[in-house]
Amino acid sequence: MAVLGELGRYPLFIKAAKQILKFHIRVRELSDNTLTKDAYLEMSEGGLKCTWISCIKFLLKKGGISNTEEDYSVNAVEQKLRSEFREFWKEKMFNDVRQGNQKNKLRTYREFKTIYEMEPYLEKIKEVKYRRALTKLRVSNHCLMIEKGRHQHLKVEQRLCTECKVVGDEEHFLTNCKLNETNREVLYFKIKEICKNFSSLNSKDKMVYMMSITDEEALKHIGKFVYDSFIIVG
């Protein structure tokens, strides 16, 4: 879910559905003396289950259309499928029902990821290692205790930073951890040149700001900070 969110891409199912519906319209408009049209009519009228027509009916129903013979816009159906997928994605993001102590590992990601579109940093950070490090932090694929502890089946409140003795999550890593304090001072100096009231923000708002910023120069510094800090934290 996080990878799709970062890229702003949709499942191939939707692209395939669009091609199927385009073909359906073309077949439906064929003249009656063709084998393809005869096969189509037989499937439509035969009442058989698990046919190509069944797939068409399913897709059209998802798109709000009840009759396979009804005129419809393929693009409109595609947009409806995309909208439904975005709702499904959001539901997964905010689903906190987990067995045991695991909870939703994307609970930090959903704090700053509010729009389903490709993230600007993926194009603006040219240095691969910095871009990769920022992606790992954003999608919780990293070495911080909040993730290490998940693999160790620890409760969230037990996943403590080894230095600070507080929950070692992404917010702590970005804004308060003593281990990368020197690096953070350099980063904050750069960010304050863009956001004058940055110092007055609380820790959560600082994290959201840094994860939402689109300024290319700032993104480079954030990527470098995350990369260097991962090395320090180990």
trRosetta pair geometry for C-beta under 8 A, 3 or more apart (Angstrom, degrees):
i j d omega theta_ij theta_ji phi_ij phi_ji
1 4 5.9 -56 -150 38 30 110
1 5 6.2 31 152 -20 63 110
1 89 5.9 153 -150 -147 99 80
1 92 4.9 -151 -99 109 153 135
1 93 6.3 -166 151 -69 139 76
1 106 6.7 -62 87 -52 120 165
2 5 5.4 -56 -147 38 33 115
2 6 6.3 35 155 -22 67 103
2 106 5.8 -163 -67 -108 110 122
2 109 5.6 -74 -114 -151 114 166
2 113 7.8 -170 -133 -25 76 172
2 138 7.3 162 -176 122 121 87
2 139 3.9 133 138 -131 145 102
2 140 7.5 -159 -71 29 169 88
3 6 5.8 -51 -147 32 30 110
3 7 6.4 10 159 -1 63 111
3 139 6.8 44 -61 -122 62 154
4 7 6.2 -70 -147 49 28 99
4 8 7.8 115 163 -63 57 7
4 9 5.8 -109 -146 66 70 77
4 10 7.6 72 -162 -99 114 25
4 11 7.7 -21 -119 -57 138 70
4 89 6.7 -123 98 -118 128 129
5 8 7.3 25 -171 -71 29 48
5 89 6.6 149 -74 180 96 131
5 93 7.7 81 -70 -82 149 126
5 109 7.5 106 84 162 153 125
5 113 5.5 46 161 179 136 143
5 116 6.3 -89 -130 -124 72 72
6 118 7.3 31 146 -141 47 53
6 119 5.3 -45 -157 2 67 121
6 122 6.8 119 163 -59 97 132
6 135 6.6 59 -147 -134 160 97
6 138 6.9 111 -93 108 119 138
6 139 6.7 -56 -42 -61 133 119
7 118 5.6 -12 -171 -107 35 86
7 119 8.0 -49 -68 12 25 82
7 122 7.4 91 -100 -83 60 174
8 116 6.0 127 -128 157 76 61
8 117 4.1 18 -108 -161 140 28
8 118 3.8 -92 20 -42 123 58
8 119 7.6 168 -28 -20 103 55
9 118 7.6 52 -39 -74 74 94
10 14 4.8 -29 138 36 128 144
10 15 7.4 143 92 -34 105 86
10 82 5.7 -67 -100 -116 149 89
10 85 5.9 98 -140 87 99 162
11 14 5.8 109 71 -4 74 92
11 85 6.7 -158 12 -130 102 144
12 15 5.3 -53 -157 40 54 112
12 16 5.9 55 146 -22 78 104
13 16 5.7 -58 -147 39 29 111
13 17 6.2 35 153 -25 65 106
14 17 5.5 -47 -145 32 32 115
14 18 6.7 38 152 -23 61 100
14 78 6.4 97 176 -148 100 79
14 81 4.9 162 -123 121 102 130
14 82 6.2 79 -149 -71 155 73
14 85 6.8 -67 -58 -30 134 147
15 18 5.7 -50 -155 29 33 114
15 19 6.8 29 150 -15 64 104
16 19 5.8 -57 -154 37 36 110
16 20 6.3 38 149 -22 68 106
17 20 5.5 -53 -147 35 33 114
17 21 6.3 29 156 -16 66 107
17 59 5.1 168 -154 -131 109 129
17 77 7.4 -129 139 130 114 114
17 78 7.2 159 94 -100 106 73
17 81 6.1 145 79 -87 155 170
18 21 6.0 -58 -148 38 28 107
18 22 6.5 31 153 -20 63 106
18 74 5.9 92 -151 170 76 111
18 77 7.7 164 -101 88 67 103
18 78 5.0 27 -89 -88 110 120
19 22 5.7 -52 -148 34 32 113
19 23 6.5 31 154 -17 64 106
20 23 5.9 -60 -154 38 30 109
20 24 6.3 36 148 -26 65 105
20 55 6.6 -87 -177 128 150 121
20 56 6.9 -153 148 -90 111 74
20 59 6.6 156 91 -26 128 167
21 24 5.2 -45 -145 30 36 119
21 25 6.7 38 156 -19 64 99
21 56 7.2 130 -99 -133 66 84
21 59 6.2 -137 -67 124 107 143
21 60 7.7 135 -113 -70 113 81
21 72 7.8 -76 -171 93 124 118
21 74 4.8 155 108 -120 123 97
21 77 6.0 172 -110 70 172 151
22 25 6.0 -53 -155 33 31 109
22 26 6.6 29 149 -17 64 107
22 74 5.6 27 -70 -104 75 160
23 26 5.6 -56 -148 38 35 112
23 27 6.2 33 155 -18 69 106
24 27 6.0 -56 -146 38 28 107
24 28 6.1 29 156 -22 64 111
24 56 5.2 126 -108 -121 146 128
24 68 7.5 -104 -179 -165 130 99
25 28 5.7 -56 -144 37 29 114
25 29 6.4 17 159 -12 63 112
25 74 7.0 -91 -16 -54 139 113
26 29 6.1 -68 -151 41 27 104
26 30 7.2 49 148 -46 61 90
27 30 5.7 -31 -160 -6 40 117
27 36 5.9 -118 -135 148 97 111
27 37 6.7 170 -180 -92 75 61
27 40 5.0 159 153 -81 121 149
28 40 6.9 -153 -83 162 54 152
28 68 7.9 -164 -94 149 135 89
28 69 7.3 169 -152 -121 132 61
30 34 5.1 -73 159 42 128 141
30 36 5.9 56 40 87 177 109
30 37 4.2 -145 91 -65 117 113
30 40 7.7 128 41 17 123 145
31 34 5.9 103 71 -16 76 104
31 37 6.7 -129 85 -18 36 160
32 37 5.7 -133 -125 121 33 145
32 38 7.8 83 -176 -67 60 73
33 37 7.6 40 41 53 21 132
34 37 4.5 87 64 9 93 102
34 38 6.8 -157 93 -7 47 86
35 38 5.5 -55 -147 37 33 114
35 39 6.3 34 155 -20 67 104
36 39 5.8 -54 -150 35 30 110
36 40 6.4 33 150 -21 63 106
37 40 5.4 -52 -149 35 34 116
37 41 6.3 33 154 -18 67 105
38 41 5.9 -55 -147 37 30 109
38 42 6.3 32 153 -21 64 107
39 42 5.7 -55 -148 35 31 113
39 43 6.5 28 155 -16 65 105
40 43 6.0 -59 -152 38 28 107
40 44 6.2 27 152 -20 65 111
40 53 7.7 125 -158 -73 65 109
41 44 5.5 -55 -143 37 32 114
41 45 6.0 6 166 0 68 114
42 45 6.5 -69 -138 48 23 93
42 46 5.4 30 165 -38 64 119
43 46 6.0 -49 -126 25 22 115
43 48 6.6 -73 -142 45 65 116
43 51 4.8 -176 -156 159 113 150
43 52 6.3 2 176 51 163 90
43 53 4.6 164 137 -17 110 125
44 53 5.5 176 -87 -116 58 152
44 68 6.7 -146 -128 85 110 143
46 51 7.9 95 66 -38 117 160
48 51 5.0 79 94 -37 108 125
49 54 6.3 62 -163 -80 48 146
50 54 5.8 -46 -92 29 13 159
51 54 5.1 119 52 -5 61 97
51 55 7.7 -117 104 1 46 84
52 55 5.6 -50 -161 31 41 114
52 56 6.6 44 143 -20 68 102
53 56 5.3 -49 -149 34 40 116
53 57 6.3 42 152 -21 68 102
53 68 6.6 -9 -159 -109 94 168
54 57 5.7 -52 -149 35 31 112
54 58 6.4 34 151 -21 63 105
55 58 5.7 -53 -151 33 32 114
55 59 6.4 28 154 -16 65 106
56 59 5.9 -58 -149 37 30 108
56 60 6.2 24 157 -15 66 110
56 68 5.6 64 122 -124 122 118
57 60 5.9 -58 -143 41 28 108
57 61 6.1 32 157 -23 64 107
57 68 5.9 -60 -82 -63 77 112
58 61 5.8 -57 -150 34 26 112
58 62 6.6 27 152 -18 62 105
59 62 5.7 -54 -153 35 32 112
59 63 6.4 20 150 -9 65 110
59 77 6.7 55 154 175 94 135
59 81 7.8 -21 -155 -76 83 129
60 63 5.4 -63 -148 46 35 107
60 65 4.0 -74 -179 78 96 104
60 66 7.3 -170 128 -61 110 9
60 67 7.8 -100 143 63 147 26
60 68 6.3 -175 6 -95 162 63
60 70 7.8 131 -170 54 138 109
60 72 6.8 174 -132 -2 103 171
60 77 6.9 -59 -113 -117 51 136
61 64 7.7 66 -175 -58 29 13
61 65 7.0 -98 -72 66 29 55
61 66 6.7 57 -102 -104 74 51
62 77 7.6 81 89 -165 86 93
62 80 6.8 152 133 117 74 114
62 81 6.0 50 131 -92 123 86
62 84 6.6 -83 -176 0 101 166
63 72 7.0 91 117 -179 136 143
63 76 6.9 100 -173 113 116 81
63 77 3.3 -25 -119 -130 151 86
63 80 4.6 129 -131 62 64 143
63 81 6.6 -36 -80 -43 86 87
64 77 8.0 -155 34 -108 79 71
64 80 6.0 -136 -2 -132 106 160
65 70 5.6 -159 -168 76 109 131
65 72 5.0 -25 -92 -90 159 144
65 77 7.1 -51 2 -90 124 111
66 70 7.2 67 61 -6 60 147
67 70 4.0 100 75 -26 100 107
72 76 6.7 -123 177 62 83 119
72 77 6.3 54 150 -44 125 115
73 76 3.7 78 79 2 110 110
73 77 6.8 178 91 -9 60 79
74 77 5.8 -56 -153 37 34 110
74 78 6.3 38 149 -22 67 106
75 78 5.4 -51 -147 35 34 116
75 79 6.4 35 154 -19 65 103
76 79 5.8 -53 -149 35 31 111
76 80 6.5 33 151 -20 63 104
77 80 5.6 -54 -151 35 34 113
77 81 6.4 34 151 -19 66 104
78 81 5.7 -55 -150 36 32 111
78 82 6.4 32 152 -19 65 106
79 82 5.5 -51 -146 36 33 113
79 83 6.3 37 153 -22 65 104
80 83 5.6 -52 -148 35 32 113
80 84 6.4 32 152 -18 64 104
81 84 5.7 -53 -148 36 32 111
81 85 6.4 32 152 -20 64 104
82 85 5.7 -54 -149 35 32 110
82 86 6.5 35 152 -21 65 102
83 86 5.7 -51 -151 32 33 112
83 87 6.7 32 151 -16 63 103
84 87 5.7 -54 -153 36 35 112
84 88 6.4 37 148 -20 66 105
85 88 5.3 -51 -148 36 37 114
85 89 6.2 42 151 -23 68 103
86 89 5.5 -49 -146 34 32 116
86 90 6.4 33 153 -19 64 104
86 116 5.0 -128 -126 1 107 163
87 90 5.7 -52 -146 36 32 111
87 91 6.4 36 152 -23 63 105
88 91 5.7 -54 -151 33 30 114
88 92 6.6 30 152 -18 64 104
89 92 5.9 -56 -153 35 30 110
89 93 6.4 33 150 -23 64 107
89 116 6.5 95 84 -104 152 131
90 93 5.4 -52 -149 33 34 116
90 94 6.4 5 162 3 67 110
91 94 6.5 -73 -145 50 26 91
91 95 6.1 44 153 -48 65 104
92 95 5.5 -42 -143 8 31 121
93 104 7.6 95 178 175 35 142
93 106 5.6 -93 -141 113 69 134
93 109 7.2 -114 -145 95 103 106
93 110 4.6 133 166 -91 112 121
93 113 7.5 -131 -139 87 145 117
94 104 7.6 -70 -150 -66 16 179
94 110 6.3 137 -74 -151 73 164
95 104 6.2 140 83 -88 59 130
96 103 6.0 -14 -158 -153 83 82
96 104 5.1 -87 -105 -11 57 116
96 107 7.2 56 -101 -89 99 115
98 101 7.9 -26 107 107 117 12
98 102 4.3 -121 159 75 137 95
98 103 5.0 -152 30 -82 143 17
98 104 6.4 -165 -41 -52 125 55
99 102 6.6 31 67 20 59 118
100 153 6.7 -46 155 -153 145 97
101 153 6.5 101 51 -179 113 63
101 154 6.7 -101 111 124 144 24
101 155 4.4 -99 -155 -96 139 60
101 156 6.9 -159 172 -19 96 68
102 105 7.5 -46 169 -49 90 88
102 150 6.1 71 -138 -151 76 94
102 153 7.7 -47 -70 -125 83 62
103 107 6.6 -17 144 -29 114 137
103 156 6.2 -4 18 -52 143 125
104 107 4.9 115 85 -51 96 90
105 140 4.9 -170 161 107 100 154
105 147 7.1 65 -148 -110 118 83
105 150 6.3 29 -96 -113 111 166
106 109 4.2 -51 -162 42 80 124
106 110 5.7 81 137 -28 91 95
106 139 7.6 -25 -107 -151 92 58
106 140 6.6 -139 -88 12 51 133
107 110 6.2 -49 -145 32 29 109
107 111 7.5 45 148 -33 54 97
108 111 5.6 -43 -166 10 42 119
108 112 8.0 0 156 9 66 97
108 140 6.6 127 48 -66 115 113
108 146 7.9 60 -24 135 138 160
108 169 6.2 175 -70 172 139 117
108 170 4.7 118 167 37 161 128
108 171 6.7 -150 -132 -31 119 90
108 207 7.9 -71 -167 153 104 144
109 112 7.2 -85 -168 47 35 82
109 113 5.3 -5 163 8 78 128
109 138 6.2 82 -114 168 93 68
109 139 6.3 42 -94 -112 137 42
109 140 6.6 -93 -40 -15 111 104
110 113 6.0 -66 -111 55 33 94
111 204 7.0 -109 -174 -167 142 99
111 207 7.2 24 109 105 137 118
111 208 5.9 -108 139 -88 98 100
111 211 8.0 76 91 63 93 150
112 138 8.0 -94 72 -139 124 95
112 207 7.0 -121 -52 128 131 83
112 208 4.6 -177 -94 -132 98 68
112 211 4.0 52 141 95 169 129
112 212 5.3 -139 -167 -52 106 96
113 138 7.8 99 -56 -178 118 108
113 211 7.9 -71 -51 144 70 123
118 122 6.3 -89 176 44 97 137
118 123 7.8 59 140 -21 122 110
119 122 5.3 102 77 -13 84 103
119 138 7.9 4 -84 -176 174 171
120 123 6.3 -71 -167 44 48 97
120 124 5.4 22 151 -9 85 124
120 214 4.6 55 47 -135 164 88
120 219 7.2 -124 109 -77 99 156
121 124 5.5 -70 -126 51 35 101
121 125 5.1 16 -178 -7 80 112
121 131 6.7 166 147 -130 92 83
121 134 6.0 -91 148 115 148 151
121 219 4.8 -168 -113 -156 92 131
121 222 7.9 -73 -119 77 136 124
121 223 7.1 159 -168 -64 120 114
122 125 7.4 -29 -103 38 12 93
122 131 6.7 94 -126 -162 44 121
122 135 7.7 66 -93 -78 89 113
124 214 7.6 138 -21 -172 160 60
124 216 4.4 -137 -166 -119 121 84
124 219 5.1 67 103 72 124 154
124 220 7.6 -107 137 -50 92 80
125 130 5.4 -129 -179 102 124 107
125 131 4.1 161 100 -80 119 90
125 134 6.7 129 2 19 171 144
125 219 5.3 -119 -61 137 96 109
125 220 6.0 161 -116 -92 79 57
125 223 4.7 116 -136 -50 142 159
126 131 7.7 -166 66 -39 6 125
126 220 8.0 -4 25 -103 79 105
127 130 4.2 54 89 17 110 113
127 131 6.5 166 84 -14 56 88
127 220 7.3 87 16 -141 114 87
127 223 6.7 151 67 121 106 138
127 224 7.6 44 68 -75 149 84
128 131 5.7 -61 -145 40 31 110
128 132 5.9 30 159 -20 68 109
129 132 5.8 -50 -142 37 29 112
129 133 6.3 33 155 -23 62 106
129 227 5.7 78 135 -130 93 141
130 133 5.7 -52 -147 33 30 112
130 134 6.5 28 155 -17 63 105
130 220 6.9 35 136 -152 159 54
130 223 3.1 74 164 143 104 116
130 224 5.3 -27 -117 -65 126 53
130 226 7.3 110 -157 58 67 97
130 227 5.1 -80 -105 -29 60 137
131 134 6.0 -57 -151 36 30 108
131 135 6.5 31 152 -19 64 106
131 223 5.9 -12 -66 -137 40 140
132 135 5.7 -55 -150 35 32 113
132 136 6.4 34 153 -21 66 105
133 136 5.7 -53 -150 34 31 113
133 137 6.6 30 153 -18 64 104
133 223 6.2 119 64 -167 105 70
133 226 4.5 158 134 110 111 104
133 227 3.8 -158 -16 -80 168 73
133 230 5.8 -140 -144 -4 113 141
134 137 5.7 -53 -150 35 34 111
134 138 6.2 33 154 -20 66 109
134 219 7.8 13 -101 -170 170 83
134 222 6.5 68 -105 120 125 97
134 223 4.7 -63 -37 -108 123 77
134 226 5.2 127 -82 48 63 157
134 227 7.9 -44 -37 -44 71 83
135 138 5.8 -59 -147 37 30 111
135 139 6.2 -2 168 7 68 112
135 141 7.7 -13 125 48 79 116
136 139 6.7 -71 -138 50 22 88
136 141 4.7 -98 -144 79 72 85
136 142 4.8 114 148 -75 102 88
136 226 7.9 160 62 154 93 125
136 230 7.6 43 88 -96 137 149
137 140 7.8 20 -179 -73 27 35
137 142 5.7 43 -91 -57 51 147
137 170 5.9 122 -179 -133 87 111
137 173 7.3 -145 -139 99 115 143
137 174 7.8 104 180 -66 138 105
137 226 5.1 -95 -25 -151 146 134
137 230 7.9 -125 -65 -67 102 114
138 170 8.0 95 -99 -143 27 152
138 211 6.4 138 -109 -142 99 113
140 146 7.3 -84 -140 106 108 111
140 147 5.5 165 179 -84 86 118
140 170 7.0 -93 -88 -48 80 125
141 147 7.4 145 -118 -140 18 158
142 147 5.7 133 64 21 67 152
142 170 8.0 108 38 -90 146 92
142 230 6.7 -112 -155 -117 109 114
143 147 7.2 -104 -120 69 7 119
143 148 6.6 33 -171 -55 50 111
143 230 6.4 108 33 -157 114 89
143 233 6.4 156 93 108 110 109
143 234 6.5 -121 136 116 146 39
144 147 5.5 82 65 17 75 97
144 148 6.9 -146 102 -4 32 96
144 161 7.9 -35 -161 -95 87 84
144 168 5.1 -163 180 138 90 100
144 169 6.7 97 139 -134 139 21
144 170 6.7 170 40 -72 169 56
144 173 5.5 -75 -104 -61 138 138
144 233 6.8 -13 -93 152 69 153
145 148 5.1 -55 -127 47 40 111
145 149 5.3 43 168 -25 73 108
145 159 4.5 159 139 171 94 83
145 160 6.1 -62 139 73 162 22
145 161 5.8 -154 12 -80 137 43
145 162 7.2 160 -63 -30 132 76
145 167 7.5 -153 91 -170 114 48
145 168 3.3 75 38 58 112 132
145 169 7.9 -76 71 -58 80 43
146 149 6.3 -46 -137 35 17 111
146 150 7.1 27 149 -27 51 103
146 156 7.3 19 -138 -145 84 79
146 159 5.1 110 -100 126 40 143
146 167 6.5 59 -84 170 98 90
146 168 5.6 -146 -30 91 77 67
146 169 4.0 71 -61 -100 149 67
146 170 6.9 -79 41 -23 151 67
147 150 5.5 -44 -154 21 37 116
147 151 7.1 33 152 -13 63 99
148 151 6.0 -61 -163 36 35 107
148 152 6.4 20 146 -8 69 113
148 159 7.1 149 68 -148 78 105
149 152 5.3 -63 -144 47 38 107
149 154 3.8 -70 -171 55 98 123
149 155 8.0 -49 160 65 124 28
149 156 7.5 122 107 -118 136 33
149 158 6.3 166 -156 94 136 82
149 159 3.0 -124 12 -103 162 106
149 168 7.9 134 -13 52 123 103
150 153 7.6 36 179 -75 31 29
150 154 7.4 -79 -64 47 24 77
150 159 7.4 9 -36 -90 63 147
154 158 4.2 -123 178 88 111 118
154 159 5.3 141 96 -66 127 80
155 158 4.7 86 59 4 80 108
155 159 7.6 -142 93 -19 43 85
156 159 5.9 -53 -157 17 37 114
156 167 6.5 16 158 -130 80 132
157 167 6.5 -71 -124 -77 40 113
159 167 5.8 49 78 -143 83 76
159 168 6.0 -109 138 41 83 87
159 169 7.6 78 101 -61 120 77
160 164 7.7 -146 179 80 86 70
160 165 5.4 4 -180 -148 130 40
160 166 6.3 139 -141 70 84 8
160 167 6.3 -67 -99 -89 52 33
160 168 6.0 85 166 -19 22 97
161 164 4.2 20 85 43 131 95
161 165 6.7 -75 69 -20 78 19
161 166 5.9 4 24 58 108 62
161 167 7.3 49 -17 115 85 15
161 168 3.5 134 -69 -85 72 102
161 172 6.1 -135 -44 135 136 143
161 177 6.1 -154 -145 -119 154 101
161 179 7.7 -144 -178 -9 119 120
162 168 7.5 16 -8 -68 59 147
163 177 6.8 84 67 -167 125 86
163 178 5.1 -136 137 60 129 106
163 179 5.0 162 6 -52 160 98
164 168 7.5 139 51 -87 107 84
164 172 6.9 -163 69 -177 152 125
164 176 7.0 93 -134 125 163 100
164 177 5.9 -119 -24 -128 138 61
164 178 5.6 152 -74 4 96 101
164 179 7.9 -100 -29 -16 98 89
166 172 6.1 -176 97 -118 110 143
166 176 7.7 -20 63 107 142 136
167 172 6.4 175 92 -26 66 145
168 172 5.7 -114 -135 79 36 140
168 173 6.9 65 -177 -58 73 91
168 177 7.5 59 -134 -97 83 120
169 172 5.3 99 53 13 63 102
169 173 7.0 -117 109 -6 34 95
170 173 5.5 -54 -145 36 32 116
170 174 6.2 25 159 -15 66 109
170 207 6.8 107 121 -152 92 135
171 174 6.1 -62 -148 40 27 106
171 175 6.0 -24 173 21 65 118
171 176 7.8 24 133 12 73 106
171 203 5.7 84 170 144 108 107
171 204 6.1 -19 -135 -98 138 59
171 207 4.7 -70 -118 -54 77 157
172 175 6.8 -84 -131 54 19 81
172 176 5.2 -61 -149 56 61 106
172 177 5.5 85 147 -56 81 89
172 203 7.8 18 -87 179 44 140
173 177 5.3 9 -120 -17 37 137
173 180 7.4 40 -170 30 67 135
173 229 6.7 121 178 142 96 137
173 233 7.1 -20 -130 -70 107 156
174 184 7.9 125 173 -115 41 114
174 206 7.1 179 123 115 112 101
174 207 5.0 114 75 -106 147 89
174 210 6.2 -176 -172 63 136 152
174 226 8.0 -17 -98 -91 86 90
175 184 7.6 121 -134 -146 23 140
175 203 4.3 147 113 -146 156 88
175 206 5.0 113 -105 84 125 133
175 207 5.9 -82 -33 -56 123 90
176 203 6.1 -16 -38 -120 114 133
177 180 5.5 41 91 31 111 89
177 181 7.1 -138 102 -55 57 72
177 184 7.9 151 60 -42 76 140
177 229 7.7 106 73 -165 136 122
177 233 7.4 -9 159 -90 157 115
178 181 5.3 -14 -153 -38 43 122
179 229 7.5 106 105 -157 99 84
179 232 5.3 155 151 136 102 114
179 233 5.6 104 111 -88 151 72
180 183 4.6 -45 -178 44 88 119
180 184 5.7 99 121 -33 85 96
180 225 7.5 105 166 -178 132 85
180 228 7.4 130 -138 107 116 89
180 229 3.9 12 -109 -124 156 102
180 232 5.2 143 -82 70 88 149
180 233 6.9 -40 -39 -47 113 95
181 184 5.5 -56 -148 33 31 115
181 185 6.8 37 155 -26 64 98
182 185 5.9 -47 -156 23 33 112
182 186 7.2 30 149 -13 61 101
183 186 5.9 -57 -161 34 37 111
183 187 6.4 34 147 -17 69 108
183 225 5.5 142 154 -140 111 81
183 228 5.5 -179 -123 100 147 127
183 229 5.7 -156 82 -71 155 91
183 232 7.3 -151 -9 -13 139 151
184 187 5.4 -55 -146 40 37 112
184 188 6.0 36 157 -21 71 106
184 225 7.0 86 -92 -157 50 127
184 229 8.0 60 -57 -88 83 130
185 188 5.9 -52 -141 37 27 109
185 189 6.5 35 155 -26 60 104
186 189 5.9 -54 -156 28 29 115
186 190 7.0 25 151 -15 62 105
186 221 7.8 -145 127 -164 90 113
186 225 7.6 -176 81 -95 99 104
187 190 5.9 -61 -159 35 35 109
187 191 6.3 26 152 -16 70 109
187 221 5.6 151 -128 151 76 108
187 222 6.7 90 -151 -93 122 53
187 225 4.4 25 -78 -84 138 147
188 191 5.6 -56 -142 40 36 109
188 192 6.1 41 158 -27 68 104
188 198 6.9 179 -157 121 83 133
188 199 7.6 81 -180 -85 120 80
189 192 6.0 -52 -148 29 26 112
189 193 7.4 34 150 -26 56 98
190 193 6.0 -51 -168 18 36 114
190 194 7.7 17 145 -4 63 103
190 217 7.5 -139 -180 136 116 98
190 218 6.5 161 134 -115 106 68
190 221 4.6 -130 96 -149 162 174
191 194 5.9 -64 -164 40 45 104
191 195 5.9 -18 160 35 84 103
191 198 5.4 134 124 -129 106 169
191 209 7.9 100 -173 123 132 120
191 210 7.0 -47 -112 -95 148 93
191 213 7.8 -112 -131 -74 103 164
191 218 6.0 82 -104 -138 72 113
191 221 7.4 -151 -53 92 79 138
191 222 8.0 70 -75 -67 114 96
192 195 6.6 -74 -120 71 33 66
192 196 6.8 63 -173 -119 70 33
192 198 5.1 -126 -95 42 67 128
192 199 6.6 26 -105 -37 118 96
194 198 7.9 64 72 -47 75 131
194 213 7.5 75 115 -145 152 132
194 215 5.6 -120 -127 -2 152 169
194 218 5.6 -39 -9 -67 158 135
195 198 4.1 95 99 -58 108 101
195 209 6.5 12 -63 -179 174 141
197 200 4.8 -44 -178 35 85 118
197 201 7.0 102 128 -39 82 86
198 201 5.9 -46 -164 9 41 117
198 206 6.8 81 -173 -117 84 91
198 209 6.9 -168 -125 114 91 162
201 205 4.0 -128 -171 96 109 116
201 206 4.8 145 103 -61 122 75
201 209 6.5 -32 -157 -12 175 140
202 205 5.1 85 53 16 72 104
202 206 7.0 -131 98 -10 33 91
203 206 5.7 -56 -149 33 29 113
203 207 6.5 29 154 -18 64 104
204 207 5.8 -55 -154 34 32 111
204 208 6.4 29 152 -16 67 106
205 208 5.5 -51 -143 39 35 112
205 209 6.1 40 155 -23 66 105
206 209 5.7 -53 -148 35 29 113
206 210 6.4 23 157 -15 64 108
207 210 6.0 -61 -148 39 28 106
207 211 6.1 15 159 -8 66 114
208 211 6.0 -65 -142 46 27 104
208 212 5.8 10 162 -9 65 121
209 212 6.1 -74 -141 45 22 101
209 213 6.2 42 160 -51 65 98
210 213 6.0 -30 -140 -1 29 117
210 222 5.6 157 -173 -119 102 134
213 218 5.1 -69 141 106 145 137
213 219 6.5 -165 100 -67 101 79
213 222 7.3 147 56 -27 128 150
214 219 7.4 -11 -163 -49 21 123
215 218 4.0 61 83 17 111 114
215 219 6.5 178 87 -17 55 86
216 219 5.7 -56 -148 34 29 113
216 220 6.7 34 154 -23 63 101
217 220 5.8 -50 -156 28 33 114
217 221 6.9 27 150 -13 64 104
218 221 5.8 -58 -154 38 36 109
218 222 6.2 35 151 -19 69 106
219 222 5.6 -53 -143 38 33 111
219 223 6.2 36 156 -21 65 106
220 223 5.9 -55 -150 36 28 112
220 224 6.4 26 154 -16 63 107
221 224 5.7 -53 -146 38 32 110
221 225 6.2 36 153 -23 65 106
222 225 5.6 -53 -147 35 31 114
222 226 6.4 29 156 -18 65 105
223 226 6.0 -56 -149 36 29 108
223 227 6.3 28 154 -18 64 109
224 227 5.7 -56 -146 38 31 112
224 228 6.1 24 159 -13 67 110
225 228 6.1 -60 -144 42 25 105
225 229 5.9 22 159 -19 64 115
226 229 5.8 -59 -140 40 26 111
226 230 6.4 34 158 -27 63 103
227 230 6.0 -53 -154 26 26 112
227 231 7.2 25 150 -16 59 103
228 231 5.8 -55 -161 32 36 113
228 232 6.7 34 146 -18 68 105
229 232 5.4 -51 -148 36 40 113
229 233 6.0 32 156 -14 71 107
230 233 6.0 -56 -139 42 29 105
231 234 7.4 23 175 -73 30 50
